[in-house]
Amino acid sequence: MLSWTVGQTKITSIVESETPTSPRFLYKDLDKIGVLQRAEKAPWLRPHFVSDEGYLLQKIHCLIIETGEHRIAVDTCIGNDKERSNDLWSNLQGPFLDDMTTAGYPPESITHVICTHLHVDHVGWNTKLVDGAWVPTFPNARYLFVDTEFEHWKTEESLFEGEDVFGDSVAPIADAGLADLVAIDHVVTEGISFEPTPGHTPGHISVRIESDGAKAIITGDMTHNPMQIADPELSSMFDTDQDAARETRKMVFPGWADGETLIIGTHFGSPTAGTMHPDGDGYRLEV
């Protein structure tokens, strides 16, 4: 179980799944040969983030930020018992909550839940199925949703046809009175704040952690794989606005690439985190 210390703050990864992924799942015009060509130009992508066969090495995990006073869960994965169009994600029966508890973070101890955006693999464990109803998994937490993101998905169809992600994983939180709709630059508590990174979705955010002069960023899906660090022009076909997503990367990466800020990828395969550095026309991640 990976964890990192940023000043006085601890960040722990609770993994739901970690599997090789076809590049065509994320990037419409990129096949495995294309991935290997990119890895030739950016050899640091292997072996951690791209396989020798051209697969993307990805994970779905929740990051727990522990400040002493607060325990903040960032992105709650896919969840159990949810009807999903992707067979690999549908009606899961995984040990995620047991793994959280074993790591020292039982659900009732979580004080806040942050969703970087409201896609299916970032909100699933917001709720759990109890006696046929979806109820909040973290009963003592305030769930923080960016207002523009919430309003967008309240009326927009889910990312995949036939799913009711908002209905089973977001609306029940509001109905229970646990949702706080906040601005895209919201400050959660001292040292924990939202960094606006729109494009992947209208209200997408990354999470900035600062403590004792040390800094970290949890990316969310403004970059799915470190190939997008090597080439900020590369956008995912799941981006609501691919051009805006590119512009966001071009805007924030220079500040992140200071060689000191720990960049923690929401979908990066293990070891998941490193420091960014300028590298040619793009950047590299040193782990």
Rosetta silent file (secondary structure, phi, psi, omega in degrees, C-alpha in Angstrom):
SEQUENCE: MLSWTVGQTKITSIVESETPTSPRFLYKDLDKIGVLQRAEKAPWLRPHFVSDEGYLLQKIHCLIIETGEHRIAVDTCIGNDKERSNDLWSNLQGPFLDDMTTAGYPPESITHVICTHLHVDHVGWNTKLVDGAWVPTFPNARYLFVDTEFEHWKTEESLFEGEDVFGDSVAPIADAGLADLVAIDHVVTEGISFEPTPGHTPGHISVRIESDGAKAIITGDMTHNPMQIADPELSSMFDTDQDAARETRKMVFPGWADGETLIIGTHFGSPTAGTMHPDGDGYRLEV
SCORE:     score description
SCORE:     0.000 S_00000001
   1 L     0.000  116.978 -175.907    0.000    0.000    0.000 S_00000001
   2 L   -77.134  143.042  172.035    1.663    3.197   -1.192 S_00000001
   3 E  -149.412  156.305 -178.377    1.835    6.294    0.984 S_00000001
   4 E  -136.558  149.966  176.457    3.687    9.588    0.867 S_00000001
   5 E  -113.336  126.308  178.347    4.515   12.247    3.445 S_00000001
   6 E  -121.028   99.502 -172.675    4.212   15.910    2.487 S_00000001
   7 L    60.614 -121.949  178.929    5.391   17.966    5.428 S_00000001
   8 L   -94.680    5.842 -175.893    3.079   16.965    8.274 S_00000001
   9 E  -104.226  136.567  177.955    0.468   15.530    5.892 S_00000001
  10 E  -109.444  137.781  178.408    0.195   11.852    4.955 S_00000001
  11 E  -123.936  125.235 -175.733   -1.355   10.644    1.696 S_00000001
  12 E  -123.359  135.918  179.055   -2.291    6.961    1.333 S_00000001
  13 E   -94.306  123.756  172.607   -3.419    5.107   -1.778 S_00000001
  14 E  -109.614  109.535 -171.025   -6.281    2.610   -1.411 S_00000001
  15 E   -88.570  131.437  171.622   -6.351    0.658   -4.670 S_00000001
  16 E   -92.235  -42.295  176.977   -9.557   -0.724   -6.143 S_00000001
  17 E  -155.523  153.026  177.646   -7.964   -2.114   -9.321 S_00000001
  18 E  -147.204  107.280 -172.775   -4.670   -1.987  -11.203 S_00000001
  19 E  -143.479  150.630  169.965   -4.598   -3.472  -14.690 S_00000001
  20 E   -62.270  141.459 -174.662   -2.954   -3.005  -18.102 S_00000001
  21 E  -127.397  136.265  175.115   -5.260   -0.959  -20.319 S_00000001
  22 L   -63.942  133.696  179.475   -5.582   -0.786  -24.093 S_00000001
  23 H   -61.531  -25.845 -179.447   -4.567    2.690  -25.272 S_00000001
  24 H   -70.161  -15.269  175.101   -7.657    2.769  -27.501 S_00000001
  25 H   -66.204  -33.089 -176.044   -9.822    2.827  -24.370 S_00000001
  26 H  -107.584  -33.613 -171.804   -8.548    6.343  -23.642 S_00000001
  27 L  -125.509  109.128 -168.602   -7.072    7.678  -26.876 S_00000001
  28 L   -54.910  -42.289 -172.537   -9.123    7.154  -30.025 S_00000001
  29 L  -105.348   20.425 -176.686   -6.298    7.317  -32.566 S_00000001
  30 L  -120.460  117.454  177.143   -3.518    5.725  -30.513 S_00000001
  31 L  -103.943 -176.944 -175.788   -2.726    2.003  -30.744 S_00000001
  32 H   -64.885  -34.607  176.224   -0.069   -0.059  -28.967 S_00000001
  33 H   -63.127  -42.480  177.889    2.478    0.584  -31.707 S_00000001
  34 H   -62.539  -37.258  177.254    1.897    4.311  -31.278 S_00000001
  35 H   -63.227  -45.062 -179.555    2.389    3.981  -27.531 S_00000001
  36 H   -65.215  -33.906  175.764    5.726    2.217  -28.022 S_00000001
  37 H   -64.923  -39.635  177.037    6.810    4.927  -30.444 S_00000001
  38 H   -66.215  -37.446  179.369    6.057    7.514  -27.792 S_00000001
  39 H   -68.418  -27.240  174.859    7.986    5.481  -25.233 S_00000001
  40 H   -65.780  -37.021  179.958   11.004    5.473  -27.566 S_00000001
  41 H   -78.550  -27.320 -179.963   10.950    9.268  -27.468 S_00000001
  42 L  -128.998   75.492 -173.092   10.315    9.342  -23.702 S_00000001
  43 H   -60.912  -17.395  178.570   12.051    6.210  -22.338 S_00000001
  44 H   -66.630  -15.121  178.462   11.201    7.149  -18.752 S_00000001
  45 H   -65.719  -24.964  177.902    7.628    5.967  -19.464 S_00000001
  46 L  -106.750  144.992    8.147    8.838    2.369  -19.148 S_00000001
  47 L   -96.312    1.242 -167.778    8.597    0.178  -17.157 S_00000001
  48 L   -79.333  -34.795 -168.020    6.237    1.938  -14.738 S_00000001
  49 L  -116.683  -17.123  177.819    3.606    3.554  -16.971 S_00000001
  50 E  -136.505  132.652 -179.666    3.786    1.753  -20.323 S_00000001
  51 L   -82.776  165.481  178.237    4.353   -1.979  -20.796 S_00000001
  52 L   -65.606  -16.054  178.601    6.766   -3.533  -23.295 S_00000001
  53 L   -93.015   -4.585  178.930    3.674   -4.640  -25.238 S_00000001
  54 L    94.495   10.099  174.288    2.315   -1.098  -25.547 S_00000001
  55 L   -81.769  155.471  172.236   -0.382   -1.289  -22.881 S_00000001
  56 E   -87.433  133.505  179.417   -0.981    1.581  -20.469 S_00000001
  57 E   -96.580  104.259 -168.868   -0.278    0.648  -16.844 S_00000001
  58 E  -123.109  161.291  172.764   -3.166    2.249  -15.004 S_00000001
  59 E  -141.867  159.895  169.699   -4.913    2.059  -11.651 S_00000001
  60 E  -118.522  117.936 -176.859   -8.159    3.147  -10.032 S_00000001
  61 E  -148.763  161.290  174.382   -7.585    4.216   -6.441 S_00000001
  62 E  -106.440  138.633  178.893   -8.750    6.536   -3.706 S_00000001
  63 E  -108.493  122.493  179.067   -6.246    8.846   -2.037 S_00000001
  64 E   -97.891  119.408  175.654   -6.682    9.532    1.680 S_00000001
  65 E   -97.582  121.763 -179.752   -5.213   12.823    2.887 S_00000001
  66 E  -115.755  116.892 -178.399   -4.576   12.787    6.633 S_00000001
  67 L  -103.015   -4.354 -171.071   -3.752   16.098    8.290 S_00000001
  68 L   105.104  -57.241  178.636   -4.205   15.017   11.899 S_00000001
  69 L   -86.415  -31.361 -173.606   -7.491   16.846   12.262 S_00000001
  70 L  -123.027  148.526  171.033   -8.984   15.767    8.930 S_00000001
  71 E  -126.709  110.334 -168.952   -9.195   12.581    6.877 S_00000001
  72 E  -114.774  119.928  178.090  -10.085   13.468    3.314 S_00000001
  73 E   -93.503  121.081 -179.328  -10.943   10.828    0.689 S_00000001
  74 E  -106.488  114.545  178.691  -10.174   12.003   -2.851 S_00000001
  75 L    66.774  121.119 -168.202  -12.073   10.157   -5.614 S_00000001
  76 L  -110.926   27.654  166.908  -14.024    7.087   -4.567 S_00000001
  77 L    63.705 -147.445 -171.718  -13.460    4.713   -7.507 S_00000001
  78 L   -99.234  -40.509  178.012  -16.205    2.529   -9.045 S_00000001
  79 L    88.724  160.321  177.990  -17.910    0.915   -6.067 S_00000001
  80 E   -87.710  155.540  169.047  -19.691   -2.374   -5.492 S_00000001
  81 L    69.087    9.858 -177.062  -23.126   -3.443   -6.770 S_00000001
  82 L   -91.627  133.306  176.763  -23.359   -0.728   -9.440 S_00000001
  83 L   -77.340  114.436 -178.196  -24.873   -1.542  -12.843 S_00000001
  84 L  -128.844  151.731 -178.001  -22.302   -0.386  -15.387 S_00000001
  85 L   -73.057  -26.915  175.794  -21.984   -0.819  -19.148 S_00000001
  86 L   -81.389  115.801 -176.313  -18.342   -1.888  -18.822 S_00000001
  87 L   -57.667  -31.341 -179.249  -18.435   -5.554  -17.774 S_00000001
  88 L   -71.942  -14.846 -177.109  -15.188   -5.140  -15.845 S_00000001
  89 L  -112.326   -4.955 -171.127  -16.825   -2.429  -13.709 S_00000001
  90 L   -90.636  134.554  176.522  -20.352   -3.800  -13.330 S_00000001
  91 L    51.379   46.796  177.450  -21.666   -5.302  -10.084 S_00000001
  92 E   -63.598  151.645  175.134  -18.262   -5.414   -8.439 S_00000001
  93 L  -134.163   55.937 -174.070  -17.873   -7.279   -5.157 S_00000001
  94 L   -91.577  169.154 -175.649  -14.446   -6.041   -4.116 S_00000001
  95 L   -92.843   24.992 -171.082  -12.806   -5.595   -0.695 S_00000001
  96 H   -53.843  -49.483 -177.453  -12.288   -1.834   -0.997 S_00000001
  97 H   -66.635  -36.375  175.190  -13.919   -0.838    2.310 S_00000001
  98 H   -63.709  -40.113  179.070  -12.137   -3.645    4.148 S_00000001
  99 H   -64.910  -39.399  176.039   -8.860   -2.453    2.640 S_00000001
 100 H   -60.544  -45.569 -178.190   -9.578    1.091    3.824 S_00000001
 101 H   -65.111  -42.548  178.388  -10.294   -0.145    7.334 S_00000001
 102 H   -60.766  -34.814  178.903   -7.175   -2.314    7.391 S_00000001
 103 L   -74.893   -5.685  179.184   -5.141    0.738    6.387 S_00000001
 104 L   100.014   14.148 -177.737   -6.525    2.556    9.430 S_00000001
 105 L  -127.329   69.832  175.842   -9.291    4.520    7.706 S_00000001
 106 L   -60.753  149.909 -173.947  -12.693    3.013    8.511 S_00000001
 107 H   -53.114  -37.742 -177.039  -15.477    4.763    6.576 S_00000001
 108 H   -70.154  -11.215  179.978  -16.921    6.485    9.647 S_00000001
 109 H   -88.773   -9.401 -178.082  -13.533    8.193   10.270 S_00000001
 110 L   -75.776  129.691 -177.112  -13.555   10.108    6.967 S_00000001
 111 L   -96.081  -28.441  179.881  -14.300   13.818    7.478 S_00000001
 112 E  -142.800  149.219  169.619  -14.483   14.959    3.839 S_00000001
 113 E  -121.976  128.446  176.133  -14.926   13.421    0.408 S_00000001
 114 E  -115.222  130.259  171.447  -13.587   15.262   -2.634 S_00000001
 115 L  -109.640  116.928  179.901  -14.494   14.234   -6.179 S_00000001
 116 L   -60.852  -27.265  173.048  -12.122   15.769   -8.724 S_00000001
 117 L  -166.638  177.753 -169.057  -15.032   15.332  -11.149 S_00000001
 118 L  -110.649   36.998  171.934  -18.190   13.237  -11.383 S_00000001
 119 L   -77.607  162.655 -170.734  -17.269   10.462  -13.807 S_00000001
 120 H   -54.343  -37.527 -174.418  -18.185    6.866  -13.035 S_00000001
 121 H   -93.081   16.784  178.778  -14.762    5.809  -11.675 S_00000001
 122 H  -127.064   -3.661 -175.169  -14.468    8.751   -9.282 S_00000001
 123 H  -128.811   -2.585 -166.966  -17.776    8.666   -7.396 S_00000001
 124 H   -59.783  -43.617 -179.313  -18.697    4.993   -6.992 S_00000001
 125 H   -85.301    9.945  168.582  -17.959    4.496   -3.314 S_00000001
 126 H   -56.073  -34.033 -178.254  -19.754    7.723   -2.437 S_00000001
 127 E  -130.330  162.250  173.333  -22.638    5.344   -1.765 S_00000001
 128 E  -136.894  158.345 -175.943  -23.212    1.706   -0.910 S_00000001
 129 E   -88.698  120.778  178.811  -26.246   -0.533   -1.308 S_00000001
 130 E  -132.151  115.861  179.313  -28.159   -1.168    1.925 S_00000001
 131 L    51.879   42.488  175.541  -31.527   -2.951    1.841 S_00000001
 132 L    80.087    4.963 -179.680  -32.004   -2.014   -1.806 S_00000001
 133 E  -124.270  148.785  176.480  -31.239    1.691   -1.336 S_00000001
 134 E   -86.616  120.143 -178.384  -28.127    3.761   -2.031 S_00000001
 135 E  -124.471  154.091  179.965  -26.868    5.347    1.190 S_00000001
 136 E   -58.538  131.621  178.495  -23.748    7.442    1.920 S_00000001
 137 L   -72.872  -32.446 -175.040  -20.707    5.253    2.541 S_00000001
 138 L  -114.066   85.162 -167.309  -19.032    7.909    4.688 S_00000001
 139 L   -68.686  -20.171 -177.824  -21.798    9.038    7.074 S_00000001
 140 L  -102.130    8.363 -175.472  -19.713   11.571    8.996 S_00000001
 141 L   -99.362  151.325  164.228  -18.167   13.263    5.948 S_00000001
 142 E   -94.000  127.405  178.996  -19.038   16.397    4.043 S_00000001
 143 E   -93.250  121.431 -174.930  -18.962   15.616    0.328 S_00000001
 144 E  -102.287  114.179  178.807  -17.483   18.517   -1.632 S_00000001
 145 E  -116.689  130.972  173.422  -18.733   18.903   -5.217 S_00000001
 146 E   -62.805  131.356 -172.474  -17.734   21.790   -7.481 S_00000001
 147 H   -58.652  -44.092 -179.636  -20.978   23.613   -8.209 S_00000001
 148 H   -66.046  -34.191  178.037  -20.486   23.819  -11.998 S_00000001
 149 H   -68.159  -45.032  179.332  -19.605   20.115  -12.142 S_00000001
 150 H   -60.598  -48.054 -177.592  -22.652   19.127  -10.095 S_00000001
 151 H   -65.804  -35.706  178.468  -25.025   21.217  -12.193 S_00000001
 152 H   -61.567  -50.731 -173.963  -23.554   19.866  -15.442 S_00000001
 153 H   -81.162  -12.740  175.189  -24.020   16.193  -14.558 S_00000001
 154 H   -65.842  -28.908 -178.246  -27.395   16.754  -12.934 S_00000001
 155 H  -115.610  -15.196 -178.161  -28.821   17.286  -16.417 S_00000001
 156 L   -86.766  147.012  175.066  -26.208   15.641  -18.667 S_00000001
 157 L   -66.821  153.068  178.728  -26.347   11.968  -19.605 S_00000001
 158 L   -61.490  162.290 -177.380  -23.748    9.706  -17.986 S_00000001
 159 L   -58.273  -39.073  179.483  -20.464    9.098  -19.773 S_00000001
 160 L  -112.402  138.509 -175.236  -21.572    5.617  -20.827 S_00000001
 161 L   -61.100  138.874  174.959  -25.029    4.898  -22.209 S_00000001
 162 L    86.813    1.083  179.457  -27.549    3.249  -19.902 S_00000001
 163 L  -101.653  149.777  174.569  -25.849    4.207  -16.634 S_00000001
 164 L  -120.622   66.973 -176.607  -27.295    6.421  -13.906 S_00000001
 165 H   -63.485  -45.052  178.835  -24.082    7.449  -12.202 S_00000001
 166 H   -62.247  -41.557 -176.281  -25.495   10.696  -10.865 S_00000001
 167 H   -67.758  -34.781 -176.895  -28.607    8.911   -9.613 S_00000001
 168 H   -99.573  -14.952 -173.413  -26.841    6.153   -7.701 S_00000001
 169 H  -126.517  -10.023 -178.958  -23.635    7.865   -6.574 S_00000001
 170 L  -123.117  -53.537 -177.837  -24.222   11.632   -6.320 S_00000001
 171 H   -55.797  -39.706  179.610  -27.915   12.477   -5.848 S_00000001
 172 H   -61.450  -25.782  177.845  -28.253   10.273   -2.718 S_00000001
 173 H   -70.162  -44.955  176.839  -25.544   12.376   -1.060 S_00000001
 174 H   -63.486  -41.866 -179.654  -27.476   15.578   -1.690 S_00000001
 175 H   -62.076  -30.839  179.791  -30.690   13.901   -0.571 S_00000001
 176 L   -83.652   -2.583  178.919  -28.998   12.935    2.704 S_00000001
 177 L    77.418   20.457 -176.787  -27.921   16.540    3.327 S_00000001
 178 L  -104.572    0.086 -176.219  -24.203   15.716    3.154 S_00000001
 179 E   -93.477  134.988  170.527  -23.322   17.595   -0.067 S_00000001
 180 E  -116.825  118.841  175.771  -21.603   20.972   -0.145 S_00000001
 181 E   -88.548  119.865 -170.212  -21.558   22.697   -3.538 S_00000001
 182 E  -126.494  167.183  179.497  -18.392   24.781   -3.605 S_00000001
 183 L   -73.277  159.804 -175.810  -16.413   27.019   -5.947 S_00000001
 184 L   -69.155  -14.088  177.034  -13.792   25.563   -8.277 S_00000001
 185 L  -112.783   31.113 -174.749  -11.026   27.260   -6.228 S_00000001
 186 L   -61.019  141.653  171.670  -12.383   26.119   -2.850 S_00000001
 187 E  -101.725  118.776 -176.561  -10.096   25.934    0.199 S_00000001
 188 E   -76.548  -50.436  178.132  -10.934   22.814    2.213 S_00000001
 189 E  -162.727  174.090 -178.333   -8.749   23.564    5.195 S_00000001
 190 L   -55.406  121.265  177.153   -5.321   25.071    5.793 S_00000001
 191 L    90.023   -4.585  179.296   -2.961   23.496    3.253 S_00000001
 192 E  -127.707  116.729 -176.310   -5.645   21.639    1.244 S_00000001
 193 E  -146.308  163.293  176.755   -7.236   23.452   -1.689 S_00000001
 194 E   -87.188  139.084  170.733   -8.739   22.968   -5.134 S_00000001
 195 E  -114.077  116.309 -177.715   -6.740   23.882   -8.222 S_00000001
 196 E   -61.719  124.442  176.832   -9.017   24.527  -11.219 S_00000001
 197 L  -138.096   61.058 -174.831   -8.082   22.197  -14.113 S_00000001
 198 L   -72.706  164.480  179.141  -11.156   22.232  -16.398 S_00000001
 199 L   131.048  -54.908  174.311  -11.411   20.606  -19.793 S_00000001
 200 L   -59.228  -43.615  168.113  -11.729   16.946  -18.969 S_00000001
 201 L  -140.660  165.025 -173.863  -15.045   18.032  -17.477 S_00000001
 202 L   -61.473  -34.098 -177.261  -16.462   21.560  -16.987 S_00000001
 203 L  -116.203   29.544 -177.193  -15.739   21.714  -13.261 S_00000001
 204 L   -65.688  140.095  176.382  -12.724   19.428  -13.019 S_00000001
 205 E  -132.412  154.377  163.509  -10.235   20.163  -10.250 S_00000001
 206 E  -103.940  166.856 -176.746   -6.906   18.890   -9.037 S_00000001
 207 E  -116.347  126.403 -179.952   -6.089   18.920   -5.326 S_00000001
 208 E  -101.785  132.374  178.027   -3.164   20.901   -3.928 S_00000001
 209 E  -120.108  129.577  178.589   -1.535   19.861   -0.636 S_00000001
 210 E  -136.326  131.443  179.462    0.932   22.146    1.169 S_00000001
 211 E  -157.814  127.129  177.537    2.593   21.542    4.529 S_00000001
 212 L    51.367   37.627  178.102    5.804   22.833    6.078 S_00000001
 213 L    85.354   -9.995  176.977    7.014   24.115    2.721 S_00000001
 214 E   -90.958  152.549 -174.999    6.426   20.800    0.933 S_00000001
 215 E  -137.116  149.064  174.081    3.891   20.547   -1.887 S_00000001
 216 E  -146.615  156.206  175.289    1.911   17.868   -3.722 S_00000001
 217 E  -129.130  130.874  166.288   -0.747   17.736   -6.424 S_00000001
 218 E   -96.503  120.319 -165.425   -3.364   15.037   -6.949 S_00000001
 219 L   -72.716  -34.379 -161.835   -3.989   15.288  -10.675 S_00000001
 220 H    64.986 -155.447 -174.721   -7.470   13.897  -11.224 S_00000001
 221 H   -98.713   18.760  172.198   -8.073   13.144  -14.905 S_00000001
 222 H   -64.719  -18.736  166.718   -6.549   16.278  -16.397 S_00000001
 223 L  -144.194  121.536 -178.108   -3.890   13.705  -17.281 S_00000001
 224 L   -83.130  -36.106 -175.458   -4.787   10.001  -17.373 S_00000001
 225 L  -139.603  147.968 -178.763   -1.331    8.619  -18.118 S_00000001
 226 L   -61.104   -9.108  169.705    2.152   10.181  -17.920 S_00000001
 227 H   -55.330  -30.599 -179.967    2.279   10.093  -21.731 S_00000001
 228 H   -78.470  -14.593  169.432    0.345   13.337  -21.393 S_00000001
 229 H   -76.710  -42.953  176.567    3.166   14.751  -19.280 S_00000001
 230 H   -64.690  -35.195 -178.211    5.601   13.896  -22.070 S_00000001
 231 L  -136.707   90.151 -178.101    3.158   15.345  -24.621 S_00000001
 232 L   -61.539  -14.351  178.774    0.654   17.839  -23.154 S_00000001
 233 L   -72.230  -21.094 -174.303   -1.079   18.008  -26.563 S_00000001
 234 L   -74.969  117.334  179.156   -2.428   14.456  -26.131 S_00000001
 235 L  -113.973  150.454  178.587   -6.058   14.525  -25.012 S_00000001
 236 L   -80.204  148.685  176.855   -8.358   11.699  -23.988 S_00000001
 237 L   -71.127   -9.949  176.311  -11.493   10.935  -25.969 S_00000001
 238 L   -88.899   -1.651  176.964  -13.367   11.177  -22.646 S_00000001
 239 L   -67.786  130.045  175.369  -12.508   14.876  -22.312 S_00000001
 240 L   -60.152  -39.645  179.818  -15.619   17.035  -22.493 S_00000001
 241 L  -137.590   97.867 -174.969  -13.520   19.706  -24.257 S_00000001
 242 H   -62.697  -38.339  179.497  -10.237   18.361  -25.618 S_00000001
 243 H   -65.299  -42.545  178.610   -8.904   21.795  -26.564 S_00000001
 244 H   -64.944  -36.274  177.837   -9.610   23.178  -23.093 S_00000001
 245 H   -63.822  -41.345  177.090   -7.929   20.118  -21.544 S_00000001
 246 H   -62.083  -45.928 -178.617   -4.800   20.771  -23.631 S_00000001
 247 H   -63.113  -36.674  177.545   -4.762   24.427  -22.630 S_00000001
 248 H   -62.167  -46.326  179.482   -5.119   23.479  -18.962 S_00000001
 249 H   -61.415  -43.309 -179.967   -2.077   21.195  -19.138 S_00000001
 250 H   -63.340  -30.667 -178.194   -0.063   23.870  -20.912 S_00000001
 251 H   -77.028  -44.080 -171.267   -1.097   26.384  -18.242 S_00000001
 252 H   -92.523  -27.023 -174.694   -0.425   24.363  -15.081 S_00000001
 253 H   -59.810  -39.682  178.903    2.472   22.081  -16.026 S_00000001
 254 H   -57.616  -37.446  178.249    5.168   24.804  -15.943 S_00000001
 255 H   -73.820  -32.538  179.331    4.296   25.536  -12.320 S_00000001
 256 H   -74.926  -26.308 -173.330    4.111   21.869  -11.382 S_00000001
 257 L   -88.401   53.849 -179.602    7.456   21.087  -13.048 S_00000001
 258 L   -97.294    2.509 -179.986    9.594   22.680  -10.365 S_00000001
 259 L    75.679    2.004 -177.512   11.370   19.448   -9.463 S_00000001
 260 L  -124.313  -37.061 -178.767    9.989   19.638   -5.919 S_00000001
 261 L   -68.636  128.877  178.036    6.204   19.308   -6.069 S_00000001
 262 E   -79.531  120.500  179.670    5.098   15.678   -5.722 S_00000001
 263 E   -99.593  115.741 -177.221    2.744   14.826   -8.584 S_00000001
 264 E  -109.306  115.054 -176.165    0.361   11.987   -7.639 S_00000001
 265 L   -82.773  131.554 -179.563   -1.521   10.558  -10.588 S_00000001
 266 L   -68.750  -24.409  176.359   -5.121    9.561  -10.070 S_00000001
 267 L  -125.777    8.891 -177.753   -4.721    6.798  -12.663 S_00000001
 268 E   -72.245  132.913  174.242   -0.933    6.396  -12.868 S_00000001
 269 L   -61.009  163.746 -179.810    0.304    2.830  -12.344 S_00000001
 270 L   -60.950  138.042   15.627    2.665    2.157   -9.448 S_00000001
 271 L   -87.521    4.243  161.852    4.783    3.891   -8.226 S_00000001
 272 L    78.002  -28.132 -172.155    2.123    6.500   -9.096 S_00000001
 273 E  -138.546  153.547  176.115    3.991    9.642   -8.002 S_00000001
 274 E  -175.151 -173.684  177.154    7.102   11.631   -8.777 S_00000001
 275 E  -104.136  145.841 -179.195    8.460   15.079   -9.525 S_00000001
 276 E   -95.914  145.569 -179.928    8.026   16.823  -12.883 S_00000001
 277 E  -142.569  142.551  174.529   10.850   18.347  -14.888 S_00000001
 278 E   -57.440  142.887 -177.660   10.998   20.134  -18.271 S_00000001
 279 E  -155.361   96.833 -178.340   12.074   17.753  -21.035 S_00000001
 280 L    64.270 -129.447  179.089   12.196   18.956  -24.644 S_00000001
 281 L   -83.470   -3.300 -179.650    8.757   20.053  -25.818 S_00000001
 282 E  -134.144 -138.941 -176.211    7.134   18.398  -22.803 S_00000001
 283 E  -143.032  168.151  173.985    8.039   17.149  -19.364 S_00000001
 284 E  -129.649  155.377  177.816    9.166   13.990  -17.613 S_00000001
 285 E  -110.404  119.148  179.032    8.118   12.404  -14.333 S_00000001
 286 E   -99.035  121.264 -177.073   10.951   11.222  -12.103 S_00000001
 287 L  -106.806    0.000    0.000    9.872    8.535   -9.621 S_00000001
